[in-house]
Amino acid sequence: MIHLKNKEEIGKMRSAAQLVVEVLNKMKENVQPGVTTWDLDLMAEEHALKNGAKPAFKGYSDYPGSVCFAVNNEVVHGIPSKKKVLKEGDIVG
């Protein structure tokens, strides 16, 4: 069975997507050498909470972060860490 979204549901999805864009842009602005993935995670969580959203990953199966990071060749579900300090040339996904 296919569930077609109504205007209200589509509006909620649009609002959520706009918030995701804001969070990603905020992290993009702050990705620089010396910043930890933990710092970026906190920025993302604070922005989401400030805007009435709850990070979906946080607490799911005991996951400690609000977002997942992959730095350089790491797996896609890298856990935010105070020890993972970004260096010049790092690729963050």
N, C-alpha and C positions, 0 to 999 in steps of 0.2 A: 504494500500500500504506500502511496506517495502522499506525504503531507505537504500541502501548499501553504506557505506562510501568508498571514494576513498583513495588512499595513502596520499594525501595532508591533507584530513580531519582527518585521523587516526594519522598523524604526529602532527597535532595541538592538538588533544586529548591527545597524549602521552606527549607533552610538558607541557600541563596544569596539567596533573596528576603528573608529576615530580615536578612541582612548588608546588603543594599541599603537596607532601611528604616533600619538603624542609621546608615549613611553619610549618607543624605539628612537624617536628623534632626540629625546632628552638624553638617552644613553649615548647616542651617536655624538652629541655635543660634548660629552664628558669622557669619551674613550681617548685616552692619552697615556703616554709612558708614566709609570708611577702609580696609576690607579689600579685597584684590585677588582677582581670580578665580584667580590663581596660588596665593595663600594657601589658598583653599578647595580647590583641586585637591590641594595637598599634604596637607591634612587628610584628604581622602577616600582618597588613596593610602596614607597611613600607617595609617589605620584598617583598610583592606582587608588590607594586608600583615600587620599585627599579628594579624589573625584568619585567616591562612592562605590568603587569596585573592589573586589577581593581577588588577589592573585590565585589563579586556578591550580597551579602546581604546588604551592606551599602547603605542606602537610600531607599531600597525596602520597600514600605508601611511605610515609615518613620522610618525604623529600624536604630538605631544609630551606630551599630557596624559593624565590618568586619566579625566577626565570632560569633557563638552561643556557649555558655558554659552551661554545667550542672555540678554543684558542688554538690557532694553527692547525695541527693534525690531530687534535683530540676528538674523541667521539662526540656525537651531537648532543648528548645529554650531560655535558660537563657541569659539575656542581660548583656553585659560587664558593670562592674561598678567599680568606684573608691573606693566604700565602701566595695566591696566584696574582703576581704583580705584572701588569702589562709593560712590555718593552717596545721600543721603537721598531716598527715593521711587523709587529704581531697582527695576525688576521683574526678578528673576533666575529663569530657567527652565533 
